Amino acid sequence: MYKSIRAQQRLAELKNDFISNMTHELKTPVTTVGVAIEALKNFNGIENKALTEEYLTIAQNELNRLSLLTDKILKTAIFENKGVDFQPETVHLDQIIDQVLSSMKLVFEKNKAVVSFEKLGSHFELRGSQVHLTNVIYNLLDNALKYSRENAVIQVRLHEVGHELKLTVTDNGIGIATEYKKKIFEKFFRVPSGDVHNSKGYGLGLSYVDSVIKAHHGKLEVESEIGKGSTFTIVLNKS
């Protein structure tokens, strides 16, 4: 009976954390659309056709992402043993990064963050999931911004190394203590707020990223030092 009660409690916790995380994921594109509309209203963007088109494109991209999230991500069995499931397709990782950076442009500007993107190579195609890899990039950039202090500097690098693609996201944020580096990829784990930060979250973003990279038979690593920032590295096979 005790085991049955504990199992039911665990299922309830999983359900509540899943709902909380999805709420967070769905709020991100909504927030970006709100920022775009606010910029149009406050900075006379309506009078500038080019600026209006840029902001409306950002809003449209985020609404498209919101649709993809509701249609596909919510149907993904993230918490099942089989992990993330998808039908492989040809995706261009550099284009995904460009799209995400474009969509998050207003959020970066609002937070006065400096973001750079460096590419080394010429072929950035791989077989994978457009939706899941897009959300991986969003998660990493969102974390880099969330856990940075004022005047955030975020560097994104994509290198073609033989038959592999190496992606790194580096920030100058608060960093992660050595004892937590492996735990941050566990479901529901959050670095204790008393030691590091008070940012809101549900401890599922990096677990999701880890699941997606494993489903793509890739590697995910983190290097970090308290007070000096973090670097997340992803290595994916192109075939």
C-alpha positions, 0 to 999 in steps of 0.5 A, spaced: 500 500 500 505 504 501 509 503 494 502 504 491 501 511 495 508 513 493 507 511 486 501 515 485 504 521 489 510 521 484 505 521 478 502 527 481 508 530 481 510 528 474 504 531 472 504 538 475 511 539 473 510 537 466 504 542 466 508 547 469 514 546 464 509 547 458 506 553 461 513 556 462 515 553 454 509 556 452 509 563 455 516 564 452 513 565 445 507 569 448 512 574 451 516 575 445 510 577 441 508 582 447 515 585 446 514 586 439 507 589 440 510 594 445 516 596 441 511 598 435 507 602 440 512 605 444 517 607 438 513 609 433 514 602 429 508 603 425 511 609 422 517 605 419 515 600 414 521 596 415 521 596 422 514 594 422 515 588 417 521 586 422 517 586 428 511 583 425 516 577 422 518 576 429 511 576 432 509 571 426 515 566 427 513 566 435 506 564 433 508 559 428 513 556 434 507 556 439 503 552 434 508 547 433 509 547 441 502 545 442 501 541 436 508 537 437 511 538 443 505 537 448 504 530 444 512 528 446 513 522 451 518 526 454 517 522 461 517 515 458 523 511 458 523 511 450 525 518 450 524 523 445 520 521 439 521 524 432 521 522 424 528 524 422 528 530 416 534 534 413 535 540 418 540 546 417 542 547 424 545 554 422 538 556 419 535 554 426 540 558 430 539 564 425 531 564 426 532 563 433 536 569 434 532 573 430 526 571 434 529 573 440 532 579 438 527 584 441 528 580 448 535 581 447 535 588 446 530 589 452 535 586 457 541 589 453 544 583 452 550 582 446 549 576 442 554 574 437 554 568 432 560 565 429 560 559 423 566 555 421 564 551 415 560 551 409 555 545 410 551 544 417 545 539 414 544 533 419 538 528 419 534 530 425 528 534 428 526 541 426 522 542 432 526 539 437 532 542 435 529 549 435 527 548 442 534 546 444 537 552 441 531 556 445 532 553 451 540 554 451 539 561 449 534 563 454 538 560 460 544 564 458 540 570 458 536 568 464 542 566 469 546 572 466 547 579 470 546 585 467 550 586 460 550 579 458 554 577 453 552 571 449 557 567 444 554 562 439 559 558 435 557 553 430 563 549 427 563 543 422 568 538 424 569 533 419 562 529 419 560 532 426 557 539 427 559 542 434 555 547 437 557 551 443 553 557 447 557 561 452 555 566 457 558 570 462 553 569 467 553 566 474 556 559 473 554 553 476 558 549 482 562 543 480 557 539 484 551 541 480 554 540 473 551 533 472 545 534 476 543 539 472 541 534 466 536 530 471 529 531 471 526 536 476 533 538 479 534 546 480 541 549 483 539 551 490 536 558 490 540 559 496 547 558 493 546 561 486 540 564 484 533 566 485 530 565 477 524 561 476 524 555 473 521 548 473 528 544 472 526 540 466 529 545 460 536 542 460 533 535 462 529 536 455 535 538 452 539 532 454 533 527 452 533 531 445 541 530 444 541 523 446 535 521 441 540 524 436 545 520 438 549 526 440 553 529 446 552 534 451 557 537 456 557 543 460 563 547 462 562 552 468 565 556 474 561 560 479 562 567 477 565 566 470 559 563 466 558 557 462 559 554 456 554 548 453 557 544 448 553 539 443 556 535 438 551 532 433 553 527 427 551 530 420 549 523 417 
